[in-house]
Amino acid sequence: MRSYSRQWSHRSSTSSPQSEALSSPHYYHTRVSSSPAVSSEPFESHVAHQRPTSSGGDPLVPPNYRQRNYVSRPVRLRDFRHTRQWPPAGFLLDADISHGDAEDIICAGASTFKGFCEKIPNAPDQCYCHAVMESEHASRRDRALPHHEAFHLASLVLAETDSTDFVWETLEQPSMAYFSGKIAGTCTLEYYVSQAGNTRPIIKYPSDAEPKKVTMLTILDRLRQLETGLDAENPNDLYGHLYHFFIEDPEHESDPHYGIDTQIADLLKTLGSASYGWIDFSDPRHQVLGKFVNSKDTSIKHRFFHQLVLSVELYLRIHSPTLYSQADRNKVLTQLPLKIAWDLAVAQRWLENVFISKTTSGESSPKKSTFTFDLRTKNRQKEALQDFMDMMKWPNKLEVERVLLETDHRAKPVEDRSSDAWSWFSGVILPGPTLPWLLINSLIDCDPRSSDNLYYLTHMTPSSGFQYLSNTYWSSRCVVGKVLGAARGVNETAGWVGPCLYSPDLNRIECVRVRQLPALDSRPLPEDVASMNVRTSPLGPLDDAYPVNDYELITPDTDDITDAIRIQKLGFLPLKEQPAASKGAHSNKNRPVVWDAAIIFACDGETCPMRLRYDISFITAFPCHEGPHVLFYDYAYRAIKVDQGLHNIHNWADRNRPRSESFPTAIPFPSDPSRSYPHTPQDTCSAASVLDEVLVIEALGVSDNEVFARAWCAHWGVSAIVANVKETCMACAVREAYAACVSVVILTECGKVGEVEEARG
């Protein structure tokens, strides 16, 4: 057995006292040693023009990107599970493998992870964090692709690049394109790791330039003209429209700003003015644009359209092919302050989806002008809504489809039913977390059987769901949705999980807010992300030769699978102290109640309740190739079957945080479930340095086994890697847990074949 290198420092394998379940005869483990430590070498971000993508799309391979000498094609692991052997042919247990042979034998097809820390423009000492796969195939991804073209609106890339699959180029961070994992109720490794960076950096805007006062008719008329683009061949008109009506030229007498660069600079200063009170669209509170378009307050509406026309002027100048080269364009776009980048997002979505029509009436002077908004993509948005209903098995689908036909001329147009409905059917949707809520609220607005009980669904309270007739539906950000995503017959699309279990504790139509605490496990820090490739190498510490005995072939038990766990009830208990009503509440009578959620299981004849208390995350394991692979001995783990003592393991999170810090067994819940929680104390310490051991839960077989494992994680506050053993081997899943700095792996088959039909029968 070889010694440790500088990049893999040795730590003692001693740990805190374990619960009685850890020493039970059903609780078994392989070699237990120290866990990989953080690299002592400084991280260098050697970023090429094109990098390997993270989990999705049709990845572009950089010209200098090193490929292994094997063909990566998607193959089911079951084809190799019974043929893989260790030691490999031609080697004995006490033999050594050379570095070149080890890469081919040990690393071939194994998932390898690499982290990046990207500095944020105009925000010193702040960074975004990302995780990428060092080798992947177009058919091997850990993210779920959108079911409809309209669902792509949740993410936006401003810069024009050869590929839109690079997660660090999306405006919203973490990137919503990587939010949904391939397995329902999960996210991707990239999305989970991105939260280690600054998702909303603090940036100050020094400009105090203010725009000229302008009427609403002038603004709308200019927006209508700009739909066909700029007249780039006429610099006088380009200058005159901008400076005569909208902004000041500080050098109009000595050196007028006819140049495109100076015009862009003036627009940036005006939109970046901190004194004028522009709307900050990077703030989630301001991301439902229908509230501004349909506002009854004329001053709010006027300010929105004033900001919109200036943003469109800036957007068209930057994107003009005759005025700006792509290199200059990308240089500007990648250096924009965050607030102005979001202004451009509003401009882009408006130009793509809305036309303005102008009609003039009356013979006397002045004539009266009327402007109307024509929605270019309304039919596409209707189709997406219908696809969403199919995925969610919406119980009142036929009646909603009749409303979407809009054959009743006495009824309101669907886009006029609410601000959310206007945002959805217009397609003017900002990237980020709002799309799922615009979608579900538009569906509710078009359903004649819905009621005001569902009025309070909003992206500002993501730990929400609702019961509608015989089903419940949950936000993908709600812990109930994350756990029930594993249940039989449940789908996830566009940020919603359903149809899920009916709860007798709720009314037939009722909005639900769930009280949930931040997870107890240590979140990765930027230094953990930067050292990811060192900490999770399939080979272990870099060396000239690798002892065969340092590796072990590990596989789950696929023969002895339990069928003794079943979900009995989805239960809710209202809080004794409800949060106070916010200002402008629609109706105190229909204001949603905040609940504690739990799932009651029947485990081999006994009742086992699991409270869904913590906002933990489940991460889809990235598919590996031609596994199972071997695991280096220093990746310490313990394996347990879901029905053999899991419910007796308590406080697993205590094993993987600094020993000097502890949490009380009972933490008081805040009265406001929508509040933002501060970082927990252990977030100041490297998560990788305190991760001693990974618990592997074998939850194969029926879906209820996986639901039980997820509920256990939510009960004790630990996040987990969820690995489909048909696509990801046990060794790669354990190493991905070390990459994400999470302490649990759930092995699953994503349900038993035919179990949905059996349940219906």
Protein Blocks (a to p, Z undefined) as FASTA:
>chain_A
ZZddfklccddfbdcdddfklmpmklccddddddddddfbdcdddddfbdcdehiajddd
dfklccdfbdcddddfklmmmmgccddehiafkbccdfklmmmmmmgopacdddddddde
hiahiacdddddfbdcfklcfbdcdfbfklmmmpccfbacfbfkbfklpmbdcdfklmpc
fbghiacfklmmmmmmcfbdcdddfbfcdcddddfklmmmmmmmmmnopafklmklmmmm
mmmmmmccfklmmmccfbfklmmmmmmmmmmpmklopacfkbmklmcmklmmmpcblklm
mmmmmmmmmmmmmmmmmmpmklpcfklmmmmmmmgcfklmmmmmmmmmmmmmpccdddde
djbdcdddddddddfklmmmmmmmmmmmmmnopaklmmmmmmmnomalkbccfklmpmkl
mmmmnopacedjklmmmmmmmmmmmmmkbcfklmmgcfklmbgcddehjaccddfkbmkl
mmmmmpghiaceehiacdddddfkbcfbdcddddddddfbdcddfklmmmmmmmmgfnlp
adfbdcfklpccddddfkbccfkbccfbdcddddfbdcdddehiablklpccdddddddd
deehiacddddfbccddddddddehiacdddfklgcddddfkgoplmpghklmmmccfkb
ccdfbdcddfblkbccdddfklmpcfklmmmbdcdddfehjfklmmmmmmmmmmnopacd
dddfklbcfklmmmmmmmnopabdcddeeiaehklmmmmZZ
